Amino acid sequence: MVKLDKIYTRGGDSGETSLSDGKRLKKYAPRIEAYGTVDESNATIGMARLHTTGDLDEILMRIQNDLFDLGADVSTPADSKYAASALRIVQAQIDRLEQEIDQMNADIEPLTSFVLPGGSEASAYLHLGRTIVRRAERLLVQVAEQEEISPLAIKYLNRLSDHLFVMSRKTNNNGKDDVLWTPGKNR
């Protein structure tokens, strides 16, 4: 269990922060940028949850917990002395996303155009979350070119962006209230 009795430590005042194993990195280091962006996506999902209820809200709450797992995964380097016992994303978390995508998508008509972010408030926030997750994925792929990163962490982010897209359509009356792109409309 995590216990935080003191919120500020002053450890980051010099522009560095600690990984889970205590190693210090600049706050702009690619690994820090990646899991900071995961945190940003989590906050956006929290905003979406203000506009969801029932099963969708429960799914988003579980995803928020998964994103903390992902942050723990990314903040523990593969060469850390804690790597063997580190919290890592597992295939079951990805499988669950895929199952939920399939369940939500079963009631939604196929697309005839690209979807513009919007429609309902929940959908707009889910689209924002989706784009932030995509950025986190790009950043994590960049880190993986230099350091060992769990491929399941990257796969989770890839699947999550699809999940948030489908859920955005679900919250738009199963896609009936989607705002569709009209190519060349304003020429």
C-alpha positions, 0 to 999 in steps of 0.5 A, a space after each residue: 500500500 502506498 502511504 504519502 504523508 508528506 506531499 512536497 519533498 523538494 527533491 525536484 527543485 533542481 529540475 530532476 526527478 527520481 525513477 522508482 529505483 531512486 535514479 535521478 533524471 532531468 524532468 524533460 528526459 524522454 522516459 519522464 515525458 512518456 510517463 508524465 503524458 500517461 498521467 496527463 491522459 489519466 487526468 483527462 479520463 477523469 474529466 470524461 468520467 464527470 460525464 459518464 455513468 454505470 458500466 462506462 464509468 466503471 470501465 474508465 475507473 479501471 483504466 485509470 488504475 491501469 494507467 497508474 500501473 503503466 506509470 509504475 512500469 515505465 518508471 522502473 527501468 529494465 536494468 533496475 535492481 527492482 525490475 524483477 519485482 516491478 509492477 508491469 502491464 500484463 497481457 490480460 489488461 490488453 485482452 480486457 481492452 480488446 474485449 471491451 472494444 468488441 462489446 462496445 463496437 457491436 452496437 455501433 454502425 460502421 463509419 462512413 467518414 472520419 469522426 470529428 471530436 465532439 458530440 457529447 461532453 463525454 465524447 469530446 473528453 474521450 477524444 482528448 484522452 485518446 489523442 494524449 494517449 497517442 502522444 504517450 505512445 509515441 513518446 514511449 516508442 521513442 524511449 524504447 529505441 534507446 532503452 528497454 521498455 516493456 512491449 506490453 506497455 506500448 501495446 496497452 497504449 495502442 489499444 487504449 487509444 482505440 478503446 477511447 475512440 470506440 467509447 467516444 462513439 458509444 457515448 455519442 448515442 452509439 455513433 448516431 450523434 457523431 460529428 463526421 468530417 466532410 472533406 473539402 466542406 469549406 473550400 
